[in-house]
Amino acid sequence: MAVSLKQRRASRPTAAADWRALGTSVRLVVTDPALLDSCNLLLARHLAEVDAACSRFRKDSELAALDTTTGRPVQVSPLLAEALSVALRAAEATDGAVDPTVGSAMDAIGYDRDFTLVRENDRPVRLTVKRAPGWRLVDLDDDTGTVTVPPGVRLDLGATAKAWAADRAASMLAEAAGCGVLVALGGDTAVAGEPPAGGWQIRVQDITGPVDETPAYGSYDSVGLHSGGLATSGTAARRWHRGDQALHHIIDPSTGLPARTPWRTVSVAAATCAEANAASTAALVKGAGAERWLTGMGLPARLVSQEGLVITTPGWPTHLRGAGLYRSAAPPRGATSPHRGTAA
């Protein structure tokens, strides 16, 4: 029987590379093992460029240079302009729940360096409620490639930059290599090109660590991703203490403090990883009722409460792995009852 090129490509074994960049884990998977090394080199170069443009922790980054512009419009690279555009669109789409002007708030809670260094510092901090300046104060002129940041406003692209970088890298590598590509940066996964048979199998996990070391309830799901992106945001992985204060990196722009949220993690699938990550982060900030907001946005999502209750919105795959308490979030006009389920 003849096998089409599409079928042959889908049935190929995949090859993967794992390393670290941008302060997080990096995973690259390709459907053509012979192209793994060359794709990995391109990915490393791309992420180095993103770091030089967007890092809040590098004094020599383009983003850091905006701290000294005192409200003057300055020319930025096309790469930083694109990253800023994604961040501002995310702020608008989430009604400001994801806001790039939280840089000073991040510094105030001690997240002013790479996370591995944050955890080693135990100096006390004084937490003060202070609303973020607001994303509407940032003026990005697409025609001239200039950006204006008011004095005293410090930008942080952590809520969008990694997901956008994953989208950009997956698309670039798939076009260059002509094969299926998955790029995962921490909890942000983007895919492009022809996927493996059955899609990219991705484990969505609430708690870091191997599955057999996590609690039995609500520990993980397995989903098949064929296109777009999948992102998981949570308050458990990047968590630290300052004195007697327990802190995490998801900032509520309305207070400038770590968000008080009923959710341990939120996972969202969308047309792009950047959209998925903006929505998952916004859901943590929005807190109670976030499942209704995600349903209204038409986004498949999986929300895990601090107690381990798993709630899904319409469109989230039902072929789940792992045991747990599952409840489907109904469309805005209806509701379903919670039920206990054990996945196949």
DRENVOVEX-421021 format. One record per residue: x, y, z of N, C-alpha, C, O in turn. Coordinates in pm, whole numbers, plus 50000, padded with zeros to 5 digits. Each point is the difference from the previous one (the first is absolute). Layout:
BEGIN
XYZXYZXYZXYZ/...
//
This chain:
BEGIN
500854988250000499155011850000500905012450000500975000750075/498715008949842500795012149993499785008450126498895000650053/502175005949993499935008650118500355014149957501055002349940/498085007250089500235013749958501155006150078500414994850104/500125016549844501075007150069499535004350137500764999350097/497995005349912499465004350128499984988650101500345001850117/499274986349836499964988550089501394995850044500234996750117/500715003549788501374996250035500585009550104500674996050095/499045016949884500535010150090499424998450141500705001450100/497994995749904499344998750129500474987850078499954999950123/500504989849804500374987650068501474999750042500434990550065/500335019649898501415000350038500175000850151499175006050069/501894988149983500305001850143500455014350025500575006449912/499184998550206500425013550034501334999750073500434989650050/500215022049955501265001550075499895012850082499385009749958/501234990250160499845011350092501335004450059500954992350010/499095020450027501155005850071499475008250116499005007049988/501704992250126499585007250120501185007950056501114994850011/498645017650024501025008350060499315011750072498804999250028/501925011450002499425011450070500385013049934501115001849951/497945007550050500235013549951498875008850052498964994850040/501235018249961499005009650047499534996750143498875003150038/502004990750040499674996750137499004988850015499374998850105/500464992949791499044989250008500484988249918501035000649934/498204988550071500354988249921499625002049854499025006849969/501774987449943499755000549856499894985749949500854991650030/498125005649894499864986949935499675002249854499045006949966/501764987249948499785000249855499764985849953500784991050031/498145006849894499714986949941499725002049852499265009149962/501334982549955499795000749854499604986249949500354989850058/498905010249832499574987349942501014994249903499794989249946/501315017950031501104994949918501275000050084500655010450012/499734978250046501164999650089501285005449938500865005350070/499284993349799501225004649934500165015250010501115005149984/497805002150042500045014650003500055005750142499965012150018/500124979150081499945004850138501145009650033499755010750056/501474985749911501155008350038499945013849936500225010150066/499474990249805499965013049932498855008550053500155012250016/498704981650013498885007450057500355005250140499605010950038/501144981150037500365004150135500945012049999499915008850085/500994991549818500895011549986499225012649967500275010750055/498774988249854499165011549964499185004650119499845012050022/499644978450055499215003650117500855007250104499575010050057/501644985049967500895006450097500315014449959500025009050084/500214993149786500285013549952498785009150019500135011550042/498694983249926498775007850014499775004050145499675011650027/500494979150066499755003050140501045009750057499685008050088/501544991349861501035009750042499615014049956500205009650074/499244991749807499555013049950498825005250082499935011950031/499144979150005498875003950083500485004750136499515010050053/501454982950005500535003750131500645013849996499805008150090/500984994649805500685012949988499005011449982500275011350040/498594985749900499005010449976499065001850119499655011350034/499944977850030498855000450091500284997350147499095001050082/502154995749956500264996150138499895011850096500545010849973/498784987150138499935009950107501194998950094500245008950082/500524980149905501094997450093501385003549942501004999250070/499055004749804501265003849938500095015249988499135006349940/501914999550117500145014449992500255004949858499765011649968/500744979149946500315003949863498874996749903500205001149879/498644994850170498914996549908499325012749949500085010650062/499254988149825499235011249946498905004350096499735011950017/499634978250045498905003150091500515008250119499365009750040/501774986450016500565007350114500355014349961499895009150082/500544992949794500365013449954498815009550002500185012250009/498604982349982498815008550001499795006650136499275009950010/501364984650095499865005950134500605013950008499635007850087/501294995449822500735012750008499565010149894500665010149979/498234987249954499605008849889499185012150044499745008949920/499864991650208499305011450060498855005449914499835012149985/499404978749960498815004149925500235004349858499075004649934/502164994050016500285003749861499714988249907500254988550037/499225014049844499844989149903501374995449951500835008249962/499404978650039501284994649957499784988849899499004992750006/501945006249903499944989349900500384986750065500964999250077/498284990549891500324986750051500124990449882499545002949890/501084985850135500164990149894498644994049962499075000150081/500824994849796498744993449962499634988650094498824997450022/502184995850035499734988950091499335005050128498994994450043/501565016150019499405005350121498645006449970499084999050080/500815007649806498725006049962498914989349989498875002050043/501504986649899499044989049987499624994650138498834997350026/502155001050061499734994950134499105009650079499104995750071/501165017249916499175009950068498595000249945499035001550074/500854997049795498684999649937499174988450052498815001450029/501844987049984499314988150055499565002750143498884996450038/501975009750042499675002950140498845009750012499124998250085/500865011949832498925009950005498694994249951498945003350053/501124988149846498784993249954499454990850108498794999050019/502114994350052499574991250109499335008150110498994995650056/501555016049976499395008650102498605004249959499074999950082/500775003849793498685004249952499024988350001498855001650042/501594986749912499124988349991499564994950136498944993950012/501875008550091499684995050135499465010950091499934998250121/499705013249822499495011250079501005004450106499625004250109/501664994949858501045004750090500424990350107500835003350085/498624984549914500424990150100501454995749977500694996450095/499765004149779501414997849966500535013549952499565004949896/501365001050178500435013749976501525000850002500614996050099/500025009149794501475000449998500625010950086501225001050008/497955007350058500585010750082500184995850147500045008550089/500074978549936500164995150138501474997850037500294993550100/500635011849821501424997950026500435004550140500744992950068/498815018949975500375005050133499394991450110500614998050105/498194996949871499354991150098500804987150014500154994950111/500354999949779500834988150004501265002450083500404991750081/500225019849898501205003450078499665001050148500774995550085/498085010349946499635002350139499794987150078500244999650121/499334989749812499804987350070501254991249994499974988550046/501115016849899501264992850000500324992449875501054993549991/498065007149909500274992749875500725009649904499455004449899/501804998650137500775009749923501254993749940500935007149960/499094979750034501144992749943499514986349957498844996550022/502044995749916499634986549958499434992350118500455001550114/498544990149859499274993750109500884991150088499744998850120/501284995149824500894991750082500685008450107500324994850107/499905018049865500615009050099498965005650095500305002750116/498464999049835498935005050085499784990850119499855004650113/500154982449861499734990250106501085000050107499744996350115/501485007949850501114999750095500045012250091500745000250097/498465009849871500015012550077498815000050096498864998849955/501385002450173498914999550097499785013350071499405000350108/501075010649833499805013050066498505003350004499284997449904/500255008350208498585003650011499645011149900500855008049961/497884992350000499515010749915498765005950066499304993350075/500435019549896498795006550049499015000549884500255006449898/498644987050119498994999449895499065011950012499405002450105/500485005149787499165011949996499074999349880500444997549888/498285004750136499055000149889500265012349915499935011350048/500354986449825500255011149907499644995449859500664991349943/498295014450003499534996249867501095002249895500735009950006/499384981049899500955001749890499635012449920498825003449989/502175003549954499705012349926498964998149890499185008949976/500844979649956498994997449897500574999949860500765008949962/498874980849961500584997849867499655010949901500725001949901/498205005550122499595010449905500995011850000499985008249908/500874992750194501005010750004501164997549905500765009249969/499384978649984501114996449912499565002449856498984994649955/501785013349973499655003449862500984993249904501195003449998/498324987249925500814993249899499535004549863498854997649963/502045008949963499675004949866500514989949898501204999149974/497894993349969500404989649903500615005949875500864993849938/498725018150023500495006049877501465004350012500784998349906/499585007250207501375005150016500894990350077501225001850003/498184987850059500804990650080500535006250126501074996250047/498195013450009500435006550124499044996650113498834996749977/501685004150145499174997550118500265011150101501135004650017/497794999650050500115010250104499514994150131498854995550011/502045004550089499664994850133500105011650098501065006250011/497884996950061500045011350094501064998250107500354988750034/500175022250021500994999150109499434992050117498835001650036/502014989850023499584992250115499284987149968499724992150090/499985005749783499314987749960501044989849955500805002749909/499204985750154500924989449961499214988549941499024995350058/501435000149826499284989549928500514986250037501184998050028/497904992549972500334985950019499194992049898498775000849999/501914991749915499334992349896499914985350035499744991649913/500465005150215500024986050041498704992649974500024987849981/498855019250017498724993349980499734996549854499064992649971/501745012649938499734997549857501224996249918499864993249898/501335011050143501174998849912500394985549971500334996849885/499644994550215500414986149975499034993149904500424992849910/498285009450110499004993849913500145005249857499924992449904/500285020850084500205005849867501284994649935500024997149880/501055001450199501244994549947499814985749953500564995949898/498634996250176499734986349959499224999749869500324992049911/498675016550074499245001049875500935003349883499964993649895/500865016550127500875005049893501024989349959500274998149882/500284995050218501014989849973499394988049928500574995149902/498285000150144499374988449937499685002949854500254991649914/499205020050058499665003749863501245001149912500034995149888/501005011550165501255001949926500674986549969500444997749887/499624993650212500684987349981499224990749907500604992949919/498095007050093499194991649912500155004249855500064991649910/500015021550068500175004949862501404996749949500164996249884/500845005450199501384997649957500274985149979500714996349906/498744995350182500324985749995499014991949918500324989149953/498475016250029499004992649924499484987750074499604990349937/500415010150196499504988850079499195005350116499905012250019/499514978850058499255004050117500935004150112501044993750021/498595016950052500855005450106499165003350122498925005849990/501604990550126499435004150128501085007550078501124995250012/498525016550039500905007750085499285002750132498935006150000/501654989550110499435002350132500985007950085501144995850018/498415015450034500815008450089499285000450134499035007550017/501434984450077499294998850126498624994449975499864989349941/499125017750104498634995549980499355004649872498794998649984/502005007249924499465005549875500454991649881501204998849974/497834995349955500314990949890499355004849871498815002949997/501994997949898499505003649867500404989149902501094994450010/498045002749894500294990049898499745006049862499185009049984/501534985749917499835004549863500424988849906500684990650041/498905010449832500334989649903499104987950017499025000350075/501334988949854499214987750003500234992650132501134996250030/497815001750049500174993450130500184985049985499714994649893/500744998650209500054985349997498584994449993499035007250024/500864980149943498694993549997499365001250138500624996750101/498155008049903499315001850127500305013250068499495002650109/501335005749829500345012950059501164998950098500454989150035/500015022450009501065000550101499394996450135499095006850047/501394982650015499484995750129500685007850112501214998850022/498005009250047500545009150100499354997150135498784998950010/502054999850093499494997950134499785013550068500925008150011/497864994150032499665012150074499984996550147499154992450045/501805013050030500244995650137499835011750096500495011049975/498814986450136499725010650096501185002950092500205011450042/500564978349989501095001250096501284995249934500004989749932/501075017650087501254996149937500514986950056499734996650115/501014996049801500554987250042499404988549922498995001849933/501624986450074499474988349931498604996750047499655002450115/499544991949794498614996950033499904991050122499115002150083/501774987949930499874990650112500395006150134499884993450103/500585019249895500335006650125498995010950036500165006750102/498804995049816499015010450025498774993850064499824987949994/499335020250069498794994750062499134992849898500015003549882/499244986750163499204991949909498885008049936499634997449885/499815012550187498875007249944500475011649912500905007550037/498484993749847500225011549914501435002449962500385011549977/500464978150014501425002349984500395003749857500855008749981/498574984949921500375003449863498954995049900499204991150029/500845015149852499204995849885500954998149883501125005250001/498444987449900500764998649876499115004449886498894994949984/501605014549937499205005249888500814999049871501234999950002/498064999349887500635000049869499845013649935498885004449974/502225002349999499995013449941500434999149854501094995249970/498065009649939500294999349857500525013249944500745000149901/498885011050160500455013149951499845010150113499384997250103/501195014649877499855010750097500874998350122501164996149990/498265007050127500804999750122499224995950122498775000450002/501954995650098499454995750128500875005950110501224998849995/498155007450102500785006450108499414996750135498784999350015/502084998650082499594997950138500675010550088501225001649998/497955005550078500515009750098499594995450138498914994450018/501955008050080499684995750136500745008150104500885008049968/498744989850156500605007550110500934991550086500555004850099/499634982449863500784991050085501474998849958500884999050085/499385001149784501364997249954500975011350033501104997450050/498515015249925500855011550030499485006550126499275010049997/501124984250113499535004350131501205001250093500914991849994/499105018350092501135002050089499535007150127498855004150009/502044997450087499675006650126500945011850023501194999449969/498255011050086500785011450050499555002350143498905005050024/501954991450072499585000550138498884989950020500174988249969/498695016450082498874991050019498985001249888498884994950011/501495011849879499085002049888500234989449893501124998249953/497814994750009500044990849886499605007649876498935006149996/501924993649903499775008249880500034991349874500564989050000/498825016149893500094993549869500025010849893499825011850031/500414984249843500315009749896498815004949919500195008049908/498584987650123498845004749926499475012450070499384999150106/500855012549833499645012850061498605004349958499644999349883/499585005250215498715006349971500265014849976500375007150094/499454997949784500315014149972499185009850083500425011550018/498444984350033499165009250078500565002450139499635009850065/501264981549983500595001650133501525000949997500625005050094/499994990149798501464999449995500574989150087501204999850026/497964990950020500424989150088499704986649934499204999349907/501444989850142499664986849947498494997550008499375002650103/500084992449789498554998249991499514990150105500614989650023/498285013850041499304990750088499004992549912499035005849951/501224981750030499224992549903499594986550055500764993850075/498055001449888499584986750043500624988949917499824988250029/500945015749865500524990049906501474997150027500805009050025/499534978049969501404995850009500655001249862501105005449988/498224989749910500485001649863498825002249908498874996150030/501415010449857499035001449892500714996949869501055005849971/498384985149951500564996449869498995004049892498804997850016/501685007949876499135004949893500604996249865501215000849982/497944995249925500414997849861499425011349915498875004250021/501925000649883499555011049916500714999349865500844991349976/498815018149936500585000449866501505002450005500734995649912/499735011550191501445002150020500324997750147499125000950086/502134996349941500424998150138499915013350077499675000150119/500615011049813499915013050065498585002850048499815005050110/499204991849807498615001850041499654990750116499325004050095/501154983549897499724990350105500605004550133499354998950104/501885006049893500665004050124499385012550060499885001150122/499745008449793499335012050051498714996150071499685005450106/499584985349835498734995850058500204992250129499255001950096/501754989249908500224992150121500475008850116499584998050114/501275011749856500465009350104498865008850047499835002350120/499375002849786498875008450035499004992550087499415005850091/500394981449881499054992050078500444999250146499165000650090/502144997949934500514999850137499705013250071499595000250116/500625010849812499775013250058498525002550022499615005550104/499554990649801498555002250012499404991750112499015004050060/501594984349970499574992150114498674993249981499744993949896/499405007050206498704993349996499205004849878499905012049974/499554978549953499245003449880500845000349874499485002749892/501824994750120500865000249881499564989849897500175002249881/499264986450165499544989849905498885005549912499904996149883/499265012950170498945006049919500585009749900499535001049887/501505006350155500655009349907500664992349885499875004049884/500814985250147500644991949897498964993849906500214999349879/498674996250177498934994349918499455010649906499784997349882/500005014850170499525010949916500975003749889499595004649894/501714993450131501025002849899500124988649899500715001249900/498604987650127500064988549911501314992550008500434994049901/500215006250215501314993750015499904987150080499515000250113/500944988549831500074987550078501015001750113501135004549977/498484991950143500895002350115499774989650108498954993650007/502055005050076499964991050116500515007750120501155004450002/498014997350097500345007550120500044990650119499094991950019/501965009150060500154991550118500015008950123500845008950013/498214988550077499915008250121501124996250098500684989949983/499495018450118501014997450102499734986750071500924993950054/497815001849947499634987450066500074988049906499794988750043/500525013749829500124988949906498784997449915500014990449923/498935017750086498844998649914500365004549859500535010949982/499204980749919500315003149861498725004149928499024992549997/500995019549946498865005149924500475002249856501065005849978/498154989749926500355001949859498925008049931498834999550038/501575008049860499065007649919499714992349871500764991049964/498145012349966499664992849876501165000049901500645010249976/499624978149966501074998649903501244993550055500854995349924/499285004450211501174993150056499834985049978498914994750022/502164998349936499874985749970499484992150119500335002950115/498834987049856499454991850108500794987350022499774992950098/501205003949810500814988050019501155003350095501135002449957/498584997650173500955004450100500744988450062499474988850007/501735013750038500784989950071500285005150140500195012050021/499824979050076500145004250139498634999850065498995000849930/500954998350199498724999550070499705013550061500925007750030/497804995249989499695012650064498535003050007499164992449952/500555018950109498655005450002499885009349881500755009749990/498314987549920499875008049880498635006549994498994993850034/500985018549923498745006749975500155008249874501025006749982/497994992849930500035008049879499325013250025498905000550055/501755010349903499385013150010499005001349886500374998849884/498395003750149498985000849896500075013249928500605009450052/498804991649829499875012949935499275009750092499374995750096/500715017449877499505009850093498574997850047499675004250111/499454989549810498604998850038499684986950072498854998050040/502104993249979499684987150059501074995450097501015006750020/498754981950040500964994550095499874984950007498924994549976/502194998850057499954985550019500464996950141500655008250065/499024980049980500354996250136501414994350005500464993949903/500245008050210501314993950016499884984949999498984994550042/502054998749909499994985550005501424995050021500975006449961/499124982150101501314993950023500304991149880499164992049960/502065009349983500324991949885501404994650006500905006650052/499284981549896501334994149987500264998049853499234993349931/501855012550020500254999749857500444986249954500484991850079/499355006149793500444987549942501505000349981500584990349951/
//
